[in-house]
Amino acid sequence: FLIQIMGNQVFVTQVTGSTSIQAADSTAINGSITPTDKRIGFLGLGLMGSGIVSNLLKMGHVVTVWNRTAEKCDLFIQEGARLGRTPAEVASMCDITFSCVSDPKAARDLVLGPSGVLQGIRPGKCYIEMSTVDPETITELSQVITSRGGRFLEAPVAGSQQLSNDGMLVILAAGDRTVYEDCSSCFQAMGKTSFFLGEAGNAARMMLILNMVQGSFMATIAEGLTLAQATGQSQQTFLDILCQGQMASTFVDQKCQNILQGNFKPDYYLKHIQKDLRLAISMGDTANHPTPMAAAANEVYKRAKALDQSDNDISAVYRAYIH
């Protein structure tokens, strides 16, 4: 391990073969963040993007926003953001443009579609894809951005709406290392830790594996809660016992409490975790690696989607077991 202090960040580097895995502790040593003087663009103001933009603005970054539904920009304009009329205009006006949208199709359309990012890319412009997509989409976007002289980084985030609002996301970055370093203050504003994982595509792979595990785990918790009920056991007691054992976590506690209260307000959309499971299973196919647990969980989420739970929280997978 190599520990370096650079500006406000602590870098812990572990060299594994040819890949340097780096975590940056976003807790600034002197308690404050010096925002970059680069102009920041942000495309996509959904559950994750909204919290990220708020934190970028709070920490003094100059941010230009765009969203497919324009009204979502209004709140951020009031907080000091500038408004971009198209993705191309944002990319053209800004030094570093972030994107955080729902799926691979949305990510591609944002770059390659009419008035898309690609039309605003000039040599030296940075584009950062924060959406959770497959590695093939990342490779394609990286190639088209760099073909125009742009610089590309992927930086999907592990977390939820609450963690996004709190600036406590975990950022997985890969691609152009110099872009990662240029985004230092941005990543400090939005997350508690960032990891640099090497070449573009690696962050997408790692993110899909993490969400595959989380989605499968959530389905298993829901299965346990409903089996407790079906066998005459108290669901609350099951939760109390679970939270005293080795599997205790804020995730388990919050998701189970939400289920018991019938509160499925989205913190992470169920349709998005099902998309992530599907992409992870496909990645397993490509690597000829079995993913039977993810495949089983995916079927349960598909059942939940058929019961109109797509726009609820991932904990609404519970409802797939009670119909």
Secondary structure by P-SEA (a helix, b strand, c coil): cbbbbcccbbbbbbbcccbbbbbbccccccccccccccbbbbccccccaaaaaaaaaaaccbbbbbccccccaaaaaaabbbbbccaaaaaaaccbbbbbbccaaaaaaaccccccccccccccbbbbbcccccaaaaaaaaaaaaaacbbbbbbbbcccaaaaaacbbbbbbbccaaaaaaaaaaaaacccbbbbbcccaaaaaaaaaaaaaaaaaaaaaaaaaaaaaaacccaaaaaaaaaacccccaaaaaaaaaaaaccccccccaaaaaaaaaaaaaaaaaaccccaaaaaaaaaaaaaaaacccccccccccccccc
